[in-house]
Amino acid sequence: MKTQGIKKITPKLHHIGLTTGRFEEMVDWYKNVLEMEPVHYSENPAGDIGVEVKGVWVTNDEANHRIAIMGIPGLVNDENRSKHSRLQHMAFEYDTLDDLIDTYVRLKKIGIKPHLTADQGVSIAFYYDDPDGNTVELTMDTFGDWNKSTEYMKNSSIFAKKPMGKYVDVEKLLEAREQGISSNEIHERAYAGEYEPDTPMDPTKML
């Protein structure tokens, strides 16, 4: 097939789909964590296919949906997930470090805590597990400019050496903010290793 002269059209990521055996719990979690509101609910989304399925399409912006959650009775967690190919994580971006930290505080109050937190140079990222064990990253771009952060990712020898960057104790970031330290300085200190946790974090939880 000849493709010369055919214009390449690049689509944008629109939504992700999840299947679960914990339908209500998952819907509640994504509402609590990401402010995902339902747009449509169905008791029979695919018609009569011989499987009892219910679905909800949720969003937290102008799109008609960003996540489709399909409830299928009997689904269980994969205890050997680290040995299987899968979607490793999904990420949602905040505009500022303050927004990211404020969300951490809000979620901590309702018992939702990240299992890994890091300053990665181009971003500061907090990793959470949803009720099914899917990893959900809440993040912010430390440059506030995708062009600049892309260039850093491409060309920085520091980033190339360890893309995960430095693990951080979010409580130490909170303390630094309360002391009046700016977001930029908090990032610089975190990436230099000043706010590392007292107890080592386990990156294998991401596998």
C-alpha positions as CSV (number, residue, x, y, z in Angstrom):
1,M,0.0,0.0,0.0
2,K,1.3,3.4,-1.0
3,T,1.4,5.9,1.9
4,Q,3.5,8.6,0.4
5,G,1.8,12.0,0.6
6,I,-0.8,10.7,3.0
7,K,-1.1,13.1,6.0
8,K,-0.5,11.6,9.4
9,I,-3.2,12.6,11.9
10,T,-2.3,12.2,15.5
11,P,-5.2,11.5,17.9
12,K,-5.2,12.5,21.6
13,L,-5.8,10.1,24.4
14,H,-9.5,10.3,25.2
15,H,-10.3,7.8,27.9
16,I,-9.4,4.5,29.5
17,G,-11.6,1.5,30.3
18,L,-11.5,-0.6,33.5
19,T,-13.2,-3.9,34.3
20,T,-13.8,-4.7,38.0
21,G,-15.6,-7.0,40.4
22,R,-15.8,-4.1,42.9
23,F,-18.1,-1.8,40.8
24,E,-19.5,0.5,43.5
25,E,-16.2,0.7,45.4
26,M,-14.3,1.7,42.2
27,V,-16.9,4.3,41.2
28,D,-16.7,5.8,44.7
29,W,-12.9,5.8,44.7
30,Y,-12.5,7.6,41.4
31,K,-15.1,10.1,42.5
32,N,-13.2,10.7,45.8
33,V,-9.7,10.8,44.3
34,L,-10.3,12.4,40.9
35,E,-13.7,14.1,41.2
36,M,-15.0,11.8,38.5
37,E,-18.8,12.4,38.1
38,P,-21.0,9.9,36.2
39,V,-22.3,10.9,32.8
40,H,-24.2,7.7,32.0
41,Y,-25.0,4.5,33.8
42,S,-26.2,1.2,32.2
43,E,-27.3,-2.1,33.5
44,N,-26.8,-3.7,30.1
45,P,-24.2,-1.7,28.2
46,A,-23.4,-4.3,25.5
47,G,-26.9,-5.8,25.1
48,D,-27.7,-9.4,25.8
49,I,-24.3,-11.1,25.6
50,G,-24.8,-13.8,28.2
51,V,-22.8,-12.0,30.9
52,E,-24.2,-9.7,33.6
53,V,-22.4,-6.4,33.0
54,K,-23.1,-2.9,34.3
55,G,-21.2,0.2,33.3
56,V,-20.7,3.8,34.1
57,W,-19.0,6.5,32.2
58,V,-17.4,9.2,34.3
59,T,-15.5,12.5,33.7
60,N,-13.9,15.4,35.6
61,D,-13.7,17.8,32.7
62,E,-15.5,18.8,29.5
63,A,-15.1,15.4,27.8
64,N,-18.2,13.2,27.8
65,H,-16.1,10.6,29.7
66,R,-12.5,9.9,30.7
67,I,-13.0,6.5,32.4
68,A,-15.4,3.8,31.6
69,I,-15.9,1.4,34.5
70,M,-17.4,-2.0,33.7
71,G,-18.6,-4.1,36.6
72,I,-18.5,-7.9,36.0
73,P,-19.4,-10.2,38.9
74,G,-16.8,-12.7,40.0
75,L,-13.7,-10.8,38.8
76,V,-10.8,-11.1,41.3
77,N,-7.4,-9.5,41.8
78,D,-4.5,-11.1,39.9
79,E,-2.1,-12.2,42.6
80,N,0.6,-12.7,39.9
81,R,0.1,-9.3,38.2
82,S,3.8,-8.5,38.4
83,K,4.4,-11.5,36.1
84,H,1.8,-10.5,33.5
85,S,1.7,-7.9,30.8
86,R,-0.8,-5.2,31.8
87,L,-1.4,-1.4,31.9
88,Q,1.3,-0.4,34.4
89,H,-0.2,2.9,35.6
90,M,-2.3,5.8,34.5
91,A,-1.6,9.5,35.4
92,F,-3.5,12.7,36.0
93,E,-1.9,16.1,36.1
94,Y,-2.4,19.0,38.4
95,D,-1.4,22.6,37.5
96,T,0.7,23.3,40.6
97,L,2.5,21.6,43.5
98,D,0.1,23.3,45.9
99,D,-2.8,21.5,44.1
100,L,-1.0,18.2,44.3
101,I,-0.2,18.6,48.0
102,D,-3.6,19.9,48.9
103,T,-5.1,16.8,47.2
104,Y,-2.7,14.6,49.3
105,V,-4.0,16.3,52.5
106,R,-7.7,15.9,51.4
107,L,-7.2,12.2,50.5
108,K,-5.2,11.4,53.7
109,K,-8.2,12.6,55.8
110,I,-10.4,9.9,54.2
111,G,-7.8,7.2,54.5
112,I,-6.4,7.2,51.0
113,K,-2.6,7.4,51.0
114,P,0.1,7.0,48.2
115,H,2.4,4.0,48.3
116,L,5.2,5.8,46.5
117,T,6.1,9.5,46.1
118,A,8.9,11.0,44.2
119,D,10.4,14.1,42.6
120,Q,11.4,13.0,39.1
121,G,13.0,16.2,37.9
122,V,10.4,16.8,35.2
123,S,7.5,16.1,37.6
124,I,6.5,15.5,41.2
125,A,4.4,12.3,41.4
126,F,2.4,10.6,44.0
127,Y,1.3,7.0,43.2
128,Y,-1.9,5.5,44.6
129,D,-3.6,2.1,44.3
130,D,-7.3,2.0,43.4
131,P,-9.5,-0.8,45.0
132,D,-8.4,-3.2,42.3
133,G,-4.7,-2.5,42.7
134,N,-4.4,-0.4,39.5
135,T,-1.7,2.3,40.0
136,V,-3.0,5.9,39.6
137,E,-0.4,8.6,39.5
138,L,-1.2,12.1,40.6
139,T,1.4,14.5,39.2
140,M,2.5,18.0,38.2
141,D,5.0,19.3,35.7
142,T,7.8,21.0,37.6
143,F,8.6,23.3,34.6
144,G,5.1,24.3,34.1
145,D,5.9,24.0,30.4
146,W,5.8,20.8,28.4
147,N,8.3,21.9,25.9
148,K,10.9,22.6,28.7
149,S,10.2,19.4,30.6
150,T,10.4,17.4,27.3
151,E,13.8,18.9,26.6
152,Y,15.0,18.1,30.1
153,M,13.8,14.5,29.7
154,K,15.6,14.2,26.4
155,N,18.9,15.8,27.3
156,S,19.4,15.7,31.1
157,S,22.2,13.2,32.2
158,I,20.7,13.4,35.7
159,F,17.3,12.2,34.5
160,A,18.9,9.6,32.3
161,K,20.8,8.1,35.3
162,K,17.6,7.5,37.3
163,P,14.3,8.7,35.8
164,M,12.4,7.9,39.0
165,G,14.5,10.6,40.7
166,K,14.4,11.1,44.4
167,Y,11.8,9.6,46.7
168,V,10.1,12.2,48.9
169,D,8.3,12.3,52.2
170,V,5.2,14.4,51.5
171,E,4.9,15.4,55.1
172,K,8.3,17.0,54.8
173,L,7.1,18.8,51.7
174,L,4.1,20.0,53.7
175,E,6.4,21.2,56.5
176,A,8.5,23.1,54.0
177,R,5.5,24.8,52.5
178,E,4.3,25.8,56.0
179,Q,7.7,27.4,56.5
180,G,7.0,29.6,53.5
181,I,9.4,27.9,51.1
182,S,8.3,28.4,47.5
183,S,7.2,25.6,45.3
184,N,10.2,26.0,43.0
185,E,12.6,25.8,46.0
186,I,10.8,22.8,47.4
187,H,11.2,21.0,44.1
188,E,14.9,21.9,43.9
189,R,15.5,20.6,47.4
190,A,13.4,17.5,46.9
191,Y,15.3,16.6,43.7
192,A,18.6,17.1,45.6
193,G,17.4,14.5,48.1
194,E,16.7,16.8,51.0
195,Y,13.2,15.5,51.7
196,E,13.8,11.8,51.3
197,P,11.7,9.5,53.6
198,D,13.2,8.1,56.7
199,T,12.0,4.7,55.7
200,P,13.1,3.5,52.2
201,M,10.3,3.2,49.7
202,D,9.8,0.0,47.7
203,P,9.7,0.7,43.9
204,T,8.8,-3.0,43.3
205,K,5.2,-2.0,44.3
206,M,5.1,-0.3,40.9
207,L,5.7,-3.7,39.1
